[in-house]
């Protein structure tokens, strides 16, 4: 075993084990070098599988660079191949080493030709060098790795490695993964940002780089979600608009969102009569999507007004040929959007008057506004809920919707892209963000 204490070495042990398991190796601690009593042991060994007699990679972990660390190298390289077959790589990790210590240089001069390297973890970039070297050696064996589990491991150990080390590792991973794996990296970053904010900056970085290279609309991402397949491009521009501080760039991204709605295939979703699928979306989900885009772009001049008036136009179009009760779902969303600013209070008043003139709204629809509304939902309300008049604007401005979560709009949009089931329960989170600028 390497010369270390549990206080200094346990966290390192855990990190190395986690990485090994994420890459698909059989990981063993304190593994005996020979099948005999009293045999010397190695701190951590990675084996290809249960049938392997010798480890493919080995790790010795020392708390400090003291004189007897040489023993842990000699026990591997001094043995004949008949006694112990040499590993693909020997990672010698020193948790804390003084600036004056020459032991690292001495060890690498003596044993560097044997695929051996020393990592002093208290030195700049040593931790990122360690992870990158591990992944590089892994790629000599397998041409890919499970990206999700690797990033999951990084996420779990990010406090240990530190941000600079992780940034360098992330950059290396993005450059070296295969084309198929690249489709998953942005969805993975979104998924992990829910637990650790660190990954948000990488979502923004990737989207901004793509936009600058004019590949945002053609780059493939695999979310395994029908909603993401249909809506990710317009949402990407809205996300860029949300995170941008420069007013000119905000307007640029917002104009991209508008042009996609008005001048591309998305336009058909917002026009009644194109197909039954489009009609179902328009009546039962367009208010939710427009409310999401409203929240993401609202700091841009003109954005709030655009989405209020867009939803108002949809409702006016639907009034001509659709039963009022089916329109009422989008009307409720318009009440929330228009109540968020005094500038649009006239839209609120007009919508409220229209709804009350048509008998108000089903109480359950008002108090527990769903994310998706169908004709089956309407039939249920007709049998199980009474109608009531639309309350005044304070109801929609106040925090009286039983919202308990304090989820950010970034978390909402990431979850909508990566979790198909979340689409059925996102309304309260969006309403919370409408009310809380």
ZAVEXSE-189062 format. One record per residue: residue in one letter; x, y, z of N, C-alpha, C in turn. Coordinates in steps of 0.05 Angstrom, whole numbers, plus 32768, in hexadecimal, padded with zeros to 4 digits. Each point is the difference from the previous one (the first is absolute). Example, Ala and Ser with C-alpha at 12.3 -4.5 7.8 and 13.67 -1.06 7.14 Angstrom:
<rs>
A81087F8E809C7FEE80188000801280188000S7FF980157FF28010801880017FF18016800E
</rs>
This chain:
<rs>
X80117FE880007FEF80188000801280198000X7FF780157FF2800E801980008001800C801CX8014801180048003800D801A7FED80188002X7FEA7FFD800D7FEC801580027FEF7FFB8019X7FF2801580087FED7FFC80157FE480017FF5X7FED7FF6800E7FE480007FF67FF7801D7FFDX8009801180127FF7801C7FFE8009800D7FE6X80197FFA7FF7800A800C7FE87FF97FF17FE7X7FFD7FE680027FFD7FEF7FE87FE57FF67FF9X7FED800080137FE67FF47FFA7FF2800D7FE9X8000801A7FFE7FF2800E7FEB800D7FFA7FE5X801A7FFE8000800E7FF97FE77FF87FE47FF7X80007FEE80147FF87FE47FFA7FE480007FF3X7FEE800E800C7FE480007FF67FFE800B7FE3X800F80157FFB8000800C7FE5800A7FED7FECX80177FF38005800C7FED7FED7FED7FE87FFCX7FF47FF780157FED7FEA7FFE7FE980087FEEX7FF5801880057FE980097FF0800680027FE3X8017800C7FF9800880027FE480037FE57FF4X800E7FED800E80037FE67FF57FE67FF27FFAX7FEE800180137FE67FF37FFC7FF0800E7FE9X8002801B7FFE7FF2800E7FEA800B7FF87FE5X80197FF87FFF800C7FF77FE67FFC7FE37FFBX7FF47FF180137FFA7FE47FFB80147FEC8009X80128008801280157FEE800A7FF67FF2801AX800C7FE980067FFD7FF4801A8015800C8012X7FF7800D80158012800F801280047FF1801AX80197FFD800880067FF3801A801380108010X7FFA800380198013800E801380127FEC800DX8018800A800680147FF0800F80027FE47FF5X80057FFF7FE680007FE67FF2801C7FF38003X80017FE68008801A7FF28003800D7FFC7FE5X801A80037FFF800E7FFD7FE780057FE37FF9X80007FEF801480047FE37FFB7FEC7FF08011X7FFB7FE87FF87FED7FEF800E800F7FF08016X8009800E8014800D7FF380167FFD80118019X80027FF380167FFC800F801A801680148004X7FF8801880088014801580058009800F7FE8X7FF37FFB7FE98008800D7FE77FFC801E8002X8012800F7FF27FFD801D7FFF7FE680077FF2X7FF5801780077FE780097FF48003801A7FF1X7FED80067FEE7FFF80197FF27FE6800E8008X8002801A80047FEA8010800B7FE67FFC7FF0X800180067FE67FE97FFC7FEE80097FF47FE6X7FF17FEC7FF880067FF37FE67FE680007FEFX800480057FE67FEA7FFE7FED80057FE87FEEX7FEC7FEE800080027FE87FEF7FEB80037FE9X80077FF37FEA7FED80007FE97FE67FF18008X80037FE9800E7FE97FF1800980097FEC8015X7FEE7FEE800880057FED801580157FEB7FF8X80037FFC7FE680137FEB7FF6801C800A7FFEX8005801A8004801B800C7FFE80107FF88018X80187FF67FFB80137FFA801680108018800AX800480137FEE8010801780067FF1801A7FFAX8004801580107FF280197FFB800A800E7FE7X7FEE800E7FF4800780107FE8800B801B8008X7FF7800B8016800B8019800B80017FFD801EX8014800D800C80047FFF801D8004801C800BX7FF8800380198002801A800D800B7FFC801CX8016800E8006800A8002801C7FFC801C800AX7FF5800280187FF9801A800B800F8005801AX800F801680018011800780177FF5801A800CX80018003801A7FF88019800C801580157FFCX801A7FF88001801680137FFD80177FF37FF1X801280117FF580177FF67FF180177FF98013X7FFD7FEA800E80157FF8801380127FEB7FF3X80177FFA800D80147FF07FF37FF67FE47FF8X7FEF7FF480117FF87FE57FFA7FEB7FFD7FEAX7FF980167FF27FEE7FFD7FE9800E7FF17FE9X801B80008000800E7FF17FEB7FF97FE28001X7FFA7FF680187FFA7FE480037FE77FF87FF0X7FED80127FFE7FE77FF97FF2800480007FE2X8015800C7FF680067FFD7FE380117FE77FFBX80137FFB801280127FE97FFC7FF17FE68002X7FEB7FFF80117FF27FE680037FF27FF87FE6X7FFB80147FEE7FF47FFA7FE680157FFB7FEAX801380137FFE80127FFF7FE980197FEE8005X80057FFA801980177FEE80067FFA7FE37FFCX7FE67FF97FFF7FF97FE47FFD80027FF77FE3X80057FE77FFB80017FF67FE57FE37FFD7FF5X7FFE7FFD7FE67FE67FFD7FF47FF37FE68008X80107FEC80087FF47FE7800A7FF38004801BX800A801380107FF48005801A7FE880137FFEX800480157FF07FEA80147FFE8002800E7FE5X7FEC7FFC7FF07FFF800C7FE57FFC801E8003X8011800F7FF27FFF801D80037FE6800C7FF5X7FF58015800D7FE7800C7FF8800380117FE7X7FEA80077FF4800080147FEA800B801A800AX7FF880088019800A8019800B7FFF7FFF801FX8014800D800C80028002801D7FFD801D8007X7FEA8006800E7FFB801B800A80088002801DX801480118006800A8003801B7FF7801B800AX7FEE800080147FF380198009800A8008801BX8009801980028008800B801A7FED80168007X7FF27FFC80167FEB80138008800C801C8006X80168001800E800C80198007801F7FFE7FFEX800C80117FF0801D80007FFD800B801C8003X80178003800D800C801B8003800C800A7FE6X8002801A7FFE800C800C7FE8801D7FF87FFDX800E7FFA8016801C7FFA7FFF80067FE37FF9X7FEC7FF0800180047FE37FFC80097FFA7FE4X80157FEF7FFD800A7FF87FE67FF87FE37FFBX7FF17FF480117FF97FE47FFD7FF17FFA7FE7X7FED80127FF87FF17FFC7FE880127FFD7FE8X801380137FFD80127FFF7FE980127FE88000X80097FF9801880117FE880027FF17FE77FF8X7FE87FFD800A7FF07FE87FF97FFA7FFE7FE3X7FF980177FF37FF97FFF7FE480187FFB7FEEX8018800A800980197FFB7FF180077FE28001X7FFB7FF4801880077FE480037FEC7FED7FF2X7FE7800780027FEB7FED7FF77FEE800A7FEAX800580187FF67FEE800B7FEB7FFE7FEF7FE7X80147FF27FF97FFF7FEF7FE87FEE7FE88004X7FF67FFB80187FEF7FE980057FE280088001X7FF980167FF27FE4800A80017FF88006801CX800E8012800C7FFD8008801C8001801E8002X7FEF800B80118001801D80057FF78006801CX800B8016800B7FFA8009801B7FEE80197FFEX7FEC800080117FED801780017FFF800B801CX8009801980038000800D801A7FE680118000X7FEC7FF7800E7FE5800B7FFD7FFD801C800BX8013800980107FFF801B800B800D80147FECX800A7FF77FEA800D80117FEC7FEB80087FEAX800580177FF47FEE800A7FEB7FFB7FEC7FEAX7FE77FFC7FF97FF87FEF7FE980077FE38003X800B7FF7801680077FE480037FE77FEE8000X7FEA800A800C7FE87FF080017FF47FFC7FE4X7FFF80167FF07FF67FFD7FE580127FEF7FEFX801B8003800480137FEF7FF17FFB7FE28007X7FFA7FFA80197FFB7FE580087FE77FF57FF2X7FEA800E80007FE87FF77FF380047FFC7FE2X800C80147FF480057FFF7FE380127FE87FF9X80157FFC800F80127FE97FFB7FF17FE68004X7FEF7FFE80147FF07FE880037FEF7FFA7FE8X7FF280157FF77FEF7FFD7FE880107FFA7FE7X8018800C7FFE80117FFA7FE980097FE37FFFX80077FF6801780087FE480027FE87FED7FFAX7FE98009800A7FE87FF07FFB7FFA7FFE7FE2X800580157FF17FFB80007FE480137FEF7FF0X80167FF8800C80127FED7FF47FF37FE47FFFX7FEC7FFC80127FF47FE680037FE480007FF2X7FF1801580057FE580027FF57FFE801C7FF3X7FF380007FE87FFF80197FF17FEA80138009X7FF17FF880147FEB8012800B7FFB7FFA801DX7FF18011800D7FF87FFB801C7FE480098004X7FF47FF780167FE5800780068000801D800AX7FF980127FEE8002801D80067FEF80088018X7FE87FF580027FEE80078016800C7FF9801AX800B7FE78003800B7FF8801A801A800E8006X800F80077FEC8018800F80057FFA801C800BX7FED800E7FF37FF8801A80097FF27FFE801CX7FF27FEB80047FF47FFC801A80157FFD8016X80157FF27FF980177FFD8013800D801B8005X800480107FEB800C801A80037FEE80128011X7FE67FFE7FFB7FED8010801080027FF9801EX80017FE6800680027FF8801C80198009800DX801680017FF1801A8006800C800A801C7FF9X7FEF80117FF78008801B7FF6800C80118017X7FF57FFD8018800B800F8017801C7FF88006X80067FE77FFB801C7FF780068013800A7FEAX7FF97FFD7FE7801280077FEB8004801E7FFDX7FEB800F80048001801D7FFD7FF980097FE3X7FF680187FFD7FF580097FE7801480017FEAX801980098005801480027FEB80067FE57FF4X80037FEC801280067FE57FF77FE97FF57FEFX7FE7800580097FE97FF57FF27FFD800E7FE5X8005801A7FFF7FFE800E7FE680137FF47FECX80187FFB800880147FF57FEE7FF87FE47FF7X7FF57FF080127FF77FE57FFA7FE980017FEDX7FEC801180057FE980037FEF800980077FE3X801280137FFE800A80087FE6800D7FE87FF1X800F7FF0800E800D7FE97FF47FEB7FEB7FF7X7FED7FFB80127FEB7FED7FF97FF180087FE7X7FF880197FFE7FF180097FE980107FFD7FE6X801A8003800180107FFE7FE880057FE37FF8X7FFF7FED801380087FE57FFA7FE97FEC7FFDX7FE8800880097FEA7FED7FFD7FF87FFC7FE3X7FF37FEA7FF97FF97FFA7FE57FE780117FF7X7FFB7FFF7FE67FEA800F7FF57FE57FF9800DX7FFB7FE680047FE77FF7800B7FFD800B801DX80167FFF800F7FFF800A801C7FFC801E8002X8009800F7FEC7FFC801D80007FE380078000X7FEF7FEF7FF67FE3800680007FF48002801CX800E7FF480137FF57FFE801B800C80138014X8016800E7FF8800E801080147FF08017800AX7FF1800F7FEE7FF0801680097FE97FF78011X7FF17FEB7FF87FEB7FF58012800B7FF8801CX80187FF38000800C7FF9801A800680188011X800B80157FF480068018800F7FE6800C800CX7FEB80007FF07FE6800A800B7FF67FEF8016X80037FE67FFD7FF67FEE801580108004801AX801A80027FFE8011800280197FFE801C800CX7FF980147FF07FFE801C800B7FEA80028014X7FEC7FED7FFF7FEB80008014800B7FFB801CX80157FF08002800C7FFA801A801880118006X800D800A7FEB8019800F8005800180177FEBX7FFF801880097FFF80187FEE801880027FEEX80167FF38007801880027FF07FFB7FFA7FE3X7FEF7FEE7FF97FFC7FF77FE57FF180157FEFX7FF28013800D7FF180147FF1801280107FEDX80178007800A801280117FEF80087FF17FE7X80027FE5800280077FF17FE87FE97FFD7FEDX7FE88000800A7FE880027FEE800180197FF0X80048017800D8001801A7FF3801880017FEDX80177FF68009801880027FEF7FFC7FF07FE6X7FF57FE880027FFC7FF07FE87FEC800E7FEDX7FE9800A800B7FEC800D7FEF800B80197FF3X800F800F800F800C80197FF580147FFA7FEAX80117FEC800580157FF97FEC7FF27FF67FE6X7FEB7FF080037FF27FF77FE87FF480177FF1X7FF48013800F7FF380167FF2801480117FF1X80178004800D801580107FF3800C7FF27FE7X7FFF7FE5800080097FF17FE97FEA7FFA7FECX7FE8800B80057FE97FFC7FEF7FF87FE27FFDX80047FF180167FF87FE47FFF7FEB7FF98015X7FF58015800D7FED7FFB80167FE87FF07FF6X7FF780067FE77FE77FF47FF680057FE57FF2X80197FF87FFD80057FE77FF2800E7FEB8011X800C80098017800E7FEE80117FEC7FEC800DX80067FE780007FEE7FEC800B80037FFC801EX7FEA7FFF800E80007FFA801D7FEB7FEA8004X80067FED80107FED7FEA80057FF58001801CX7FE7800A80027FF38003801A7FEE7FE88006X7FF97FF07FEC7FED7FEB80037FE5800B800AX7FF980177FF57FE7800D80087FF3800C7FE7X7FE77FFA7FFC7FF1800B7FE87FFF801E8002X7FFB800B80187FFF801D8003801A800D7FF8X80177FF48009801A800C7FF980057FFE7FE2X7FF87FE97FF480047FFD7FE37FF280167FF1X7FE9800880097FF080147FF18008801D8007X8008800580198002801B800A801B80098008X80147FEF7FFF801A8007800C800D80197FF3X7FFD80037FE6800F80167FF37FF5801B800AX7FE6800380007FF4801A800980068004801EX80017FEA800F80068003801D801E80068004X80117FF67FEF801D800780028003801E7FFDX7FF3800D7FED8003801D7FFC7FF4800E8018X7FEB7FF6800B7FF4800D801880127FFD8018X800E7FEA800380137FFC8016801780147FFDX800A80037FE7801580147FFB7FF7801C8007X7FE780067FF97FF5801A80067FFF8004801EX7FF97FEC800F7FFD8001801D801B8006800DX80157FF37FF7801A8002800E801180177FF6X7FF8800D7FEA800F80167FF47FFC801A800FX8016800E80067FFE801A800E800180177FECX800C7FFC7FEA800280167FEC7FE580047FF2X7FF6801980027FE580067FF57FFD7FFA7FE3X801580077FF07FFF7FFB7FE47FFE7FE37FF9X800F7FEF800F80007FE37FFB7FE57FF48009X7FF5800B80167FE67FF780097FEB80037FEAX800080187FF47FED80067FEB80057FED7FE8X80197FFB7FFA80077FEE7FEA7FF47FE48005X80057FF580187FF57FE680067FE27FFF8001X7FF48016800B7FE3800180017FF480017FE4X800D800F7FEE7FF680017FE480027FE57FF3X80147FF0800780027FE57FF67FE87FEF8009X7FF88004801A7FE97FF2800A7FE780087FF1X7FFD801A7FFC7FE8800A7FF17FFF7FF67FE4X801780007FF280017FF87FE47FF97FE27FFDX80097FF080137FF97FE47FFF7FE27FFB8004X7FF4801080127FE47FFE80047FF080097FE8X800980167FF47FF0800D7FEB80067FF57FE4X80197FF87FFB80097FFB7FE480097FE47FFBX7FFE7FED8013800B7FE57FFB7FEA7FEC8006X80097FE780027FED7FEA80057FF18003801AX800B800F80137FF2800480197FE6800F7FFCX7FFE80107FEB7FE980117FFB7FE67FEF7FFEX80047FE87FF57FE87FEF7FFC7FF47FF6801AX80117FFF80157FF57FF8801A7FEE8015800CX800380197FF77FF18016800B7FEA800A7FEEX7FF87FEF7FED7FEA80077FEE7FEC7FE98000X7FE8800780067FEB7FEB80027FF97FF57FE4X7FFC7FE67FFF7FF77FF47FE780147FF27FEFX801A8001800780157FF37FF07FFE7FE28001X7FFB7FF580187FFC7FE480047FF47FFB801BX7FF77FE880067FF57FFB801A801580028016X80197FF77FF98016800280148006801E8006X800080117FEC8005801C80047FE9800D8010X7FE77FF87FFA7FE9800A800F80027FF8801DX80077FE7800580027FF6801C80168010800FX801780057FF280158010800D7FF6801C8005X7FF4800C7FEC7FF7801C80037FED80048017X7FED7FEE80037FEC8003801580097FF7801BX80127FEC800080067FF3801A801C8002800AX8012800F7FF1801C80018009800E801A7FF8X7FF5800F7FEC800E80177FF6800280168015X7FEC8003801280028013801580177FFA8013X80057FE7800680167FF88011801B80067FF3X80027FFA7FE7801A80057FF28005801E7FFDX7FEC800F7FF98003801D7FFE8007800D801BX7FF47FF580168007800A801B801D7FFA8007X80097FE87FF8801D7FF98004801280147FF2X7FFA80057FE6801180127FF07FFD801D800BX7FE98007800A7FFB801A800C801480048018X80027FEC8011801180028017801E80017FF9X80087FF17FEB801C7FFF7FF88009801A7FF3X7FEE800E7FF2800880177FF07FF7801B800CX7FF27FFF80167FF280188009801180188006X801A7FFC80068011801880068007800F7FE6X7FFA7FF57FE98005800D7FE77FE980147FF9X800680177FF77FEC80147FF97FED7FF57FEBX7FE6800180067FEC7FF87FEE7FF87FE38002X800E7FEF800F7FFB7FE480017FE57FF9800EX7FFC800D80177FE77FFA800F7FE780077FEEX800280177FF47FE980097FEF7FFC7FED7FE9X80167FF67FF47FFD7FEE7FE97FF17FE78008X80077FF380167FF47FE780077FE38004800AX7FFB8016800E7FE4800680077FEE80037FE8X800A800F7FED7FF080067FE87FFE7FE77FEEX80157FF0800080007FE77FF07FEA7FED800AX7FFF7FFD801B7FEC7FEF800B7FE4800C7FFDX7FFE801A80017FE6800D7FFC7FF67FFB7FE4X801280027FEC7FF97FFA7FE47FF77FE47FFCX800D7FED800D7FF97FE47FFE7FE37FFC800BX7FFB800D80177FE57FFD800C7FEB800D7FEEX800680177FF47FED800D7FEE7FFA7FEE7FE8X80157FF37FF57FFC7FEE7FE97FEF7FE88008X80047FF580187FF27FE980097FE280068006X7FFB801980087FE4800880067FED7FFB7FE9X800B80027FE77FEF7FFE7FE97FF57FE47FFBX800E7FEC80097FF77FE57FF980027FEB8016X80098008801880057FED80167FEE80068017X7FF77FEB800D7FEF80038018800F800F8016X7FF38012800D800C80128015800F7FEF8015X7FF47FEB800A800D7FF18015801B7FF67FF9X80057FF97FE6801A7FF77FF7801480177FFEX7FF580187FFC801180187FFE80098009801CX7FF07FFA80148004800B801B801C7FF9800CX800C7FEA7FF7801A7FF8800A801580167FF8X800080077FE7801380157FF77FF8801B800BX7FE7800580057FF78019800D800C8003801BX80017FEB8010800C8001801A801E80087FFFX800E7FF37FEC801C80077FFD8003801E7FF9X7FEE800A7FEF8002801C7FF87FFA80128018X7FEF7FF880127FFB800F8019801980028010X800F7FEA800380198001800F801580127FF2X80037FFD7FE6801480107FF27FFA801E8001X7FE780077FFB7FF8801C7FFE7FFF800D801CX7FFD7FF080157FFF800B801B801C8007800BX80147FF87FF2801C8004800A800A801C7FFCX7FF280107FF18008801C7FFB7FE880127FFCX80028018800C7FEA80137FFD7FFB80087FE3X80157FFD7FEF7FFF80077FE47FEB7FEF7FF1X7FFB7FE8800A7FEE7FEE7FF27FE67FFA8010X7FFA801380127FE87FFC80107FE780017FEFX8001800F7FEA7FE880017FEE7FFB7FE47FF3X80157FF27FFA7FFD7FE47FF57FF37FEF8016X8009800380187FF57FF080167FE280068003X7FF9801A80007FE4800880037FEF7FF57FEAX800A80017FE77FF07FF67FE97FFC7FE28002X80157FF280087FFE7FE380027FEE7FF88017X8002800D80167FEF7FFB80177FE380057FF9X7FFA80167FF27FE580067FF87FF57FEA7FEDX80107FF87FED7FF77FEC7FED7FFA7FE6800EX80107FF880147FFC7FE7800E7FE780018011X7FFC8016800E7FE9800380127FE680027FF0X8001800C7FE87FE980017FEF7FF87FE47FF6X80137FED80017FFB7FE57FF77FFD7FED8018X7FFA800A80177FFA7FEF801780177FFB8012X8016800E7FFC80177FFD801280117FE87FF8X800B7FF2801380127FEA7FFB7FFC7FEA8015X80067FE87FF97FFE7FEA8013801480058017X7FF67FFE8018801080078018801A7FF08001X7FFF7FE77FF980197FEF8002801480097FEBX7FF780097FE98012800A7FEB800D801A8009X7FF28010800F800B801A800A80147FFC8016X7FF87FEF801480117FFD801880177FED7FFCX7FFE7FED7FEE80157FED7FFA80047FFD7FE2X800980177FF5800480017FE380137FEA7FF7X7FF87FEE7FEE80127FEB7FF78014800A7FECX80137FEF7FF9801480077FEB7FF57FF97FE5X7FF17FEA7FFE7FF47FF77FE77FE27FFC8004X7FF180097FED7FE37FFF80027FF47FF27FE8X7FEF7FEC80047FF57FF07FEB7FE180008001X7FF37FF67FEB7FE37FFE80017FF77FED8016X80107FEC80067FF97FED80168001800F801AX8013801280038002801080197FE780128002X7FF7800B7FEA7FE9801180007FE77FF08009X7FFE7FE87FF57FE97FEF800780007FFA801EX80177FFB800B80027FFB801D7FF780188010X800980187FF77FF88018800F7FE280057FFEX7FF57FFB7FE97FE380047FFD7FF07FEE8013X800B7FE980077FF27FEE801180068004801EX8018800C800680098001801B8007801B800CX7FFD80157FF08008801B800A7FEB80147FF9X7FFC801380127FED80177FFB800F80177FF3X7FF280117FF3800C80187FF57FFE80178014X801380137FFD7FFE80188011800B80177FEFX7FFA80188009800980187FF2801E80048003X800C800D7FEC801D80058001800580168014X80127FFB8014800580158014801080177FF4X800380158011800E80177FF7801E7FFA7FFEX800F80147FF6801C7FFC7FF980127FF88017X7FF98009801880107FFA801880037FE28004X7FEB7FF17FF980027FE3800380177FF47FEFX8004800B7FE880157FF57FEF801B800B8006X80018017800D8019800C8009800A7FF4801AX7FED7FF9801180077FF6801B800A7FE48000X800D7FF88016800A7FE580037FEB7FEF800DX7FEA7FFA7FF17FEA7FF1800B7FFA7FE77FF0X80147FF57FF37FFC7FE97FEE800B7FE6800CX80058000801A800A7FE8800E801B7FF77FF5X801080137FF6801A7FF97FF580147FFE8017X800C7FE9800380137FFC8016801D80017FF6X80057FF97FE7801B7FFF7FF6800A801C7FFAX801A80048000800C80197FF880137FFB7FE9X7FF77FF17FED80117FF77FEA800580187FEDX801880027FF5800780157FEE7FF67FF97FE4X7FFE80147FEF7FF67FFA7FE580157FF07FF0X801A8002800780147FEF7FF47FFB7FE38006X7FFA7FFA80197FFA7FE580087FE77FF67FF2X7FEC80117FFD7FE87FF97FF380057FF77FE3X800E80117FF180047FFB7FE480127FE77FFCX80147FFC801180117FE97FFD7FF07FE68005X7FEF800180147FEF7FE980077FEC7FFA7FEAX7FF680157FF47FEC7FFC7FEA800D7FF27FE8X801A80067FFC800E7FF47FE980087FE38006X80087FFA8019800C7FE680057FED7FEC800EX7FE9800A800A7FEE7FEE800E7FE480037FF4X7FF97FED7FEF7FE680027FF37FE980018013X80027FF180167FEA7FFF80137FFC801B800FX8015801080017FFE801A800D7FED80137FF1X7FFC7FFC7FE67FEE80117FF17FE48000800CX7FF97FEB800E7FE57FFD800B7FFD800D801BX8016800B800B7FFF800C801B801080198002X8006800E7FEA8011801780007FF1801B8004X7FE67FFF80007FF1801A7FFF800480118019X7FFF7FF48018800480108018801C800C8001X80147FF27FF6801B800B8000800280177FECX7FF27FFF7FEA800180167FED7FF08018800BX7FE97FFB800D7FF18015800C8010800E8015X800E7FF180108012800B8015801380147FF3X800C7FF97FEA801480117FF37FF380177FF1X7FE77FFE7FF87FF280177FF57FFD80158015X7FF97FF780187FFB80138016801A800B800DX80167FF27FFD80198008800D801580067FEBX800180197FF8801380087FEB801D7FFD8009
</rs>
